[in-house]
Amino acid sequence: MILFLATKMLNGQNMMIWALLMFMATVTIGTLGMPLVKKLNIGQRVRDDGPKSHYAKSGTPTFGALFFLLPLFLVGLASALIYRGLQTFNIILLFMLLFALVGFIDDYIKVRISKDGLSVRQKTVMLGLLSILASVWLVYLRPGDTYFFLPFTMEKVVLTGIWQFFYFLILIPFLFYMSNSVNITDGLDGLLAGLMAIACIFLTIVARIMVMAHLVQYQSQFLPILIVAGCLGFLFFNRHPARIFMGDTGSQSLGIGFTLICVVMGTPYLAFIIGFVFFFEGLSVVMQRFYYRRTGGKRIFRMAPLHHHFELGGWTEQKVTNVFYLAGIVSGILGILFIYGAI
């Protein structure tokens, strides 16, 4: 119902058709692909230091992100052939593919070689280089001015010279942090897929408001609603008890896609606001590690990231997920309030 309402706010039937195609393709590929992933025996091995309740998940298939990434890229290719003016949309898809490849390598190593996956250094170097490349595109290669809209007033601020360079430097850690924070959030059945669907529903509404105010182009609405459709389709297989996980292949891809959408709309701060749960999940890990090292072994949280803290406090997995969904809805409403000046 929410998907229907969000798409009706867009440009009529065309957007609804693309979203429904994306949803149906994800469910179809998932239905046909589940027997194959089970046959290939590509189950995920649960980390030894995780909550004991997660040990039962060991062996659950991973690489489920292909259920929604394959149709997303196919829809992107088809739409590029049909419509003009979707260059930015397709570049974002390209970066989603590149981040997905890093996640795929990590997932493959976890399944076939070592459950530790890529080392922290290896993953940092790969994602760091991609974050630099994405920042170069955003600031220096994307057609038009480098700008952002001030919260509340929606006054356009165009950056040039040294300020443009500072923005470039800020974007690198920003993209790296947010893409990893989304990845970190993927720790409970249905948590990330549901939260990303919620976040992108609100991004779609924000984009529609800004399109009507002639602040951004129509294409800003397209990708977030496709991500909503893909995530909802994936929840058929990933909701509790999960039959498959999306893996880093999906979480890294969704993380950079969500963040880049916010930046190209000129509202990078919405990644923190609408994506507050993602932001704080990542922050909880940073806080835990810093405090642990500074105090010689003491902890702020029972376990990081934050969703494990609540699990170890006695909450069921479903309760944590539902409460985080509610937090995501509240964050989305706050995000709309931040751009009220465009209404």
C-alpha positions as CSV (number, residue, x, y, z in Angstrom):
1,M,0.0,0.0,0.0
2,I,2.8,2.4,0.9
3,L,4.6,1.5,-2.3
4,F,1.5,2.2,-4.3
5,L,1.0,5.6,-2.6
6,A,4.6,6.6,-3.1
7,T,4.6,5.7,-6.8
8,K,1.3,7.5,-7.4
9,M,3.0,10.6,-6.2
10,L,5.4,10.2,-9.2
11,N,4.7,10.7,-12.8
12,G,1.7,8.4,-13.1
13,Q,1.6,5.0,-14.6
14,N,5.1,4.7,-16.0
15,M,6.7,4.8,-12.5
16,M,4.2,2.3,-11.2
17,I,4.9,-0.1,-14.0
18,W,8.7,0.0,-13.5
19,A,8.3,-0.5,-9.7
20,L,5.9,-3.4,-10.2
21,L,8.2,-5.0,-12.8
22,M,11.1,-4.6,-10.3
23,F,9.1,-6.2,-7.5
24,M,7.9,-9.1,-9.6
25,A,11.3,-9.7,-11.1
26,T,12.9,-9.9,-7.7
27,V,10.3,-12.4,-6.4
28,T,10.5,-14.5,-9.6
29,I,14.3,-14.6,-9.6
30,G,14.3,-15.4,-5.9
31,T,11.8,-18.2,-6.3
32,L,13.7,-19.8,-9.2
33,G,17.1,-19.1,-7.5
34,M,16.5,-20.5,-4.0
35,P,16.8,-24.2,-5.1
36,L,20.0,-23.3,-6.9
37,V,21.7,-21.5,-4.0
38,K,20.9,-24.4,-1.7
39,K,22.3,-26.9,-4.2
40,L,25.5,-24.8,-4.5
41,N,26.0,-25.0,-0.7
42,I,27.0,-21.4,-0.3
43,G,25.9,-21.0,3.3
44,Q,27.2,-18.3,5.5
45,R,29.2,-19.2,8.6
46,V,28.2,-17.2,11.6
47,R,31.0,-15.3,13.5
48,D,32.1,-16.9,16.7
49,D,31.8,-13.7,18.8
50,G,28.2,-13.1,17.8
51,P,25.1,-13.7,19.8
52,K,24.6,-17.4,20.6
53,S,21.1,-17.2,19.2
54,H,22.6,-16.7,15.8
55,Y,24.4,-20.0,15.7
56,A,21.3,-21.6,14.3
57,K,21.7,-19.3,11.2
58,S,25.0,-21.0,10.3
59,G,24.7,-22.5,6.8
60,T,21.9,-20.1,5.7
61,P,22.6,-19.3,2.0
62,T,24.0,-15.9,1.1
63,F,24.4,-14.0,-2.2
64,G,20.6,-13.3,-2.0
65,A,21.4,-9.7,-3.2
66,L,21.5,-11.1,-6.7
67,F,17.7,-11.5,-6.5
68,F,17.2,-7.7,-6.6
69,L,20.5,-6.5,-8.1
70,L,20.1,-8.4,-11.3
71,P,16.6,-6.9,-12.1
72,L,17.8,-3.5,-10.9
73,F,20.6,-3.4,-13.4
74,L,18.4,-4.8,-16.1
75,V,15.7,-2.2,-15.5
76,G,18.4,0.4,-15.5
77,L,19.7,-0.8,-18.8
78,A,16.2,-0.9,-20.3
79,S,15.2,2.5,-19.0
80,A,18.4,4.0,-20.4
81,L,17.4,2.8,-23.8
82,I,13.8,4.1,-23.5
83,Y,14.2,7.4,-21.7
84,R,16.6,10.3,-22.1
85,G,18.2,12.2,-19.2
86,L,19.0,9.3,-17.0
87,Q,22.8,9.6,-17.1
88,T,23.2,10.3,-13.4
89,F,20.9,7.4,-12.6
90,N,23.0,5.0,-14.6
91,I,26.3,6.3,-13.1
92,I,24.9,5.6,-9.7
93,L,24.0,2.1,-10.8
94,L,27.6,1.7,-12.0
95,F,29.0,2.6,-8.6
96,M,26.4,0.2,-7.0
97,L,27.8,-2.5,-9.2
98,L,31.4,-1.7,-8.3
99,F,30.7,-1.7,-4.5
100,A,28.7,-4.9,-5.0
101,L,31.8,-6.5,-6.6
102,V,33.8,-5.7,-3.5
103,G,31.1,-7.2,-1.4
104,F,30.9,-10.3,-3.7
105,I,34.6,-10.9,-3.3
106,D,34.2,-10.7,0.5
107,D,31.2,-13.0,0.5
108,Y,33.0,-15.5,-1.7
109,I,36.0,-15.7,0.6
110,K,33.8,-16.1,3.6
111,V,31.9,-19.0,2.0
112,R,34.7,-20.8,0.2
113,I,38.0,-19.9,1.8
114,S,37.8,-18.2,5.3
115,K,34.9,-17.0,7.3
116,D,36.8,-13.8,8.1
117,G,36.5,-12.7,4.5
118,L,38.7,-9.8,3.2
119,S,41.0,-8.3,5.8
120,V,40.1,-4.8,7.1
121,R,43.0,-3.3,5.2
122,Q,42.0,-5.0,1.9
123,K,38.4,-3.9,2.2
124,T,39.4,-0.4,3.3
125,V,41.7,0.1,0.3
126,M,39.2,-1.1,-2.2
127,L,36.2,0.8,-0.8
128,G,38.4,3.9,-0.2
129,L,39.5,4.0,-3.8
130,L,35.9,3.6,-5.0
131,S,34.8,6.4,-2.6
132,I,37.5,8.7,-4.1
133,L,36.4,7.8,-7.6
134,A,32.7,8.5,-6.7
135,S,33.7,11.8,-5.1
136,V,35.7,12.8,-8.2
137,W,32.6,12.1,-10.3
138,L,30.2,14.0,-8.0
139,V,32.3,17.1,-7.8
140,Y,34.4,17.4,-11.0
141,L,32.9,15.1,-13.7
142,R,29.1,15.4,-13.2
143,P,27.6,18.0,-15.6
144,G,26.5,21.2,-14.0
145,D,27.5,23.0,-10.8
146,T,28.6,21.5,-7.5
147,Y,25.9,22.5,-5.0
148,F,23.7,21.6,-2.1
149,F,20.5,22.9,-0.7
150,L,20.4,24.4,2.8
151,P,18.0,22.6,5.2
152,F,14.6,24.2,5.8
153,T,15.0,27.1,3.4
154,M,16.2,25.0,0.3
155,E,18.4,27.9,-0.7
156,K,20.8,26.6,-3.3
157,V,24.5,27.0,-2.5
158,V,26.9,26.7,-5.4
159,L,30.4,25.7,-4.5
160,T,33.5,26.8,-6.5
161,G,37.2,27.0,-6.1
162,I,38.6,26.0,-2.7
163,W,35.1,25.3,-1.3
164,Q,34.5,22.8,-4.1
165,F,37.7,21.1,-3.2
166,F,36.8,21.0,0.5
167,Y,33.5,19.5,-0.4
168,F,35.4,16.8,-2.4
169,L,37.6,16.0,0.6
170,I,34.5,15.7,2.9
171,L,32.6,13.5,0.4
172,I,35.3,10.8,0.4
173,P,35.0,9.7,4.1
174,F,31.3,10.5,4.0
175,L,30.6,8.0,1.2
176,F,33.0,5.5,2.8
177,Y,31.4,5.8,6.2
178,M,27.8,5.6,5.1
179,S,28.2,2.7,2.7
180,N,29.9,0.7,5.5
181,S,27.3,1.8,8.1
182,V,24.6,0.3,5.9
183,N,26.7,-2.8,5.5
184,I,27.0,-3.1,9.3
185,T,23.2,-2.8,9.7
186,D,22.7,-6.1,7.9
187,G,22.8,-8.3,10.9
188,L,19.3,-9.5,11.6
189,D,16.6,-11.2,9.5
190,G,14.9,-8.6,7.3
191,L,16.5,-5.6,9.1
192,L,18.4,-4.0,6.3
193,A,16.0,-4.8,3.5
194,G,13.1,-3.3,5.5
195,L,15.0,-0.3,6.7
196,M,16.3,0.5,3.2
197,A,12.8,0.1,1.8
198,I,11.5,2.6,4.4
199,A,14.4,5.0,3.8
200,C,13.9,5.0,0.1
201,I,10.2,5.5,0.3
202,F,10.9,8.7,2.1
203,L,13.6,9.6,-0.3
204,T,11.1,9.1,-3.1
205,I,8.7,11.5,-1.4
206,V,11.4,14.1,-0.8
207,A,12.5,13.8,-4.5
208,R,8.9,14.3,-5.7
209,I,8.5,17.4,-3.5
210,M,11.8,18.8,-4.9
211,V,10.8,18.0,-8.5
212,M,7.5,19.8,-8.1
213,A,9.5,22.8,-6.7
214,H,11.8,22.6,-9.8
215,L,14.8,22.0,-7.6
216,V,15.9,18.6,-9.0
217,Q,15.3,16.7,-12.2
218,Y,12.7,13.9,-12.6
219,Q,15.3,11.1,-12.6
220,S,15.9,11.7,-8.8
221,Q,12.7,9.8,-8.2
222,F,13.5,6.8,-10.2
223,L,16.2,4.9,-8.4
224,P,14.9,5.1,-4.8
225,I,11.5,3.7,-5.8
226,L,13.2,0.8,-7.7
227,I,15.2,0.1,-4.6
228,V,12.0,0.1,-2.5
229,A,10.5,-2.5,-4.9
230,G,13.6,-4.7,-4.9
231,C,13.9,-4.7,-1.1
232,L,10.2,-5.5,-0.6
233,G,10.6,-8.4,-3.0
234,F,13.7,-9.6,-1.2
235,L,11.8,-9.6,2.1
236,F,9.8,-12.5,0.8
237,F,12.9,-14.6,1.4
238,N,14.8,-12.6,4.0
239,R,12.1,-11.9,6.6
240,H,12.3,-13.9,9.9
241,P,13.2,-16.7,9.7
242,A,15.4,-15.8,6.8
243,R,15.8,-18.3,4.1
244,I,18.7,-16.4,2.5
245,F,21.0,-13.4,3.4
246,M,21.8,-10.6,0.9
247,G,25.5,-10.6,2.0
248,D,28.0,-7.8,1.6
249,T,27.2,-8.0,-2.1
250,G,23.9,-6.4,-1.4
251,S,24.6,-4.2,1.7
252,Q,27.6,-2.5,0.2
253,S,25.7,-1.8,-3.0
254,L,22.6,-0.5,-1.2
255,G,24.8,1.7,1.0
256,I,26.5,3.5,-1.8
257,G,23.3,3.8,-3.8
258,F,21.4,5.3,-1.0
259,T,24.1,7.8,-0.1
260,L,24.8,8.9,-3.7
261,I,21.1,9.5,-4.2
262,C,21.1,11.9,-1.3
263,V,24.2,13.7,-2.6
264,V,23.0,14.1,-6.2
265,M,19.8,15.6,-4.9
266,G,21.8,18.3,-3.2
267,T,20.8,17.1,0.2
268,P,23.7,15.0,1.5
269,Y,22.6,15.6,5.1
270,L,19.5,13.4,4.4
271,A,21.8,10.4,4.5
272,F,22.3,11.1,8.2
273,I,18.6,12.1,8.9
274,I,16.5,9.7,6.9
275,G,19.3,7.1,7.3
276,F,19.8,7.8,11.0
277,V,19.5,4.1,11.9
278,F,22.3,3.3,9.5
279,F,24.4,6.2,10.7
280,F,24.1,5.3,14.4
281,E,24.7,1.6,13.7
282,G,28.1,2.6,12.2
283,L,28.7,5.1,15.0
284,S,28.1,2.4,17.6
285,V,31.0,0.4,16.2
286,V,33.3,3.4,16.1
287,M,32.4,4.4,19.7
288,Q,32.8,0.8,21.0
289,R,36.2,0.3,19.5
290,F,37.5,3.8,20.6
291,Y,36.2,3.3,24.2
292,Y,37.5,-0.2,24.3
293,R,41.0,0.9,23.4
294,R,41.1,4.0,25.6
295,T,39.8,2.1,28.7
296,G,41.8,-1.1,28.3
297,G,38.8,-3.4,27.6
298,K,35.7,-1.6,28.9
299,R,32.6,-1.4,26.7
300,I,29.8,1.1,26.1
301,F,27.5,-1.4,24.5
302,R,27.0,-5.1,25.3
303,M,28.0,-5.7,21.7
304,A,28.4,-3.6,18.6
305,P,26.8,-2.8,16.2
306,L,23.8,-1.5,18.1
307,H,21.2,-4.2,17.2
308,H,23.3,-6.8,18.9
309,H,23.3,-4.7,22.1
310,F,19.6,-5.0,22.3
311,E,19.6,-8.7,21.5
312,L,22.0,-9.4,24.4
313,G,19.7,-7.3,26.6
314,G,17.0,-9.8,26.1
315,W,15.0,-8.4,23.1
316,T,13.9,-10.9,20.5
317,E,15.3,-10.5,17.0
318,Q,11.8,-9.6,15.7
319,K,11.4,-6.9,18.4
320,V,14.7,-5.3,17.6
321,T,13.8,-5.3,13.9
322,N,10.4,-3.8,14.5
323,V,11.7,-1.0,16.8
324,F,14.4,-0.2,14.3
325,Y,11.7,0.0,11.5
326,L,9.8,2.5,13.7
327,A,12.9,4.5,14.2
328,G,13.4,4.5,10.4
329,I,9.9,5.9,9.9
330,V,10.4,8.6,12.4
331,S,13.7,9.5,10.8
332,G,12.0,9.6,7.4
333,I,9.4,12.1,8.6
334,L,12.1,14.3,10.1
335,G,13.8,14.2,6.7
336,I,10.7,15.6,5.0
337,L,10.6,18.4,7.6
338,F,14.1,19.3,6.7
339,I,13.1,20.2,3.1
340,Y,9.8,21.8,4.0
341,G,11.0,25.0,2.4
342,A,10.6,23.4,-1.0
343,I,6.8,22.7,-0.5
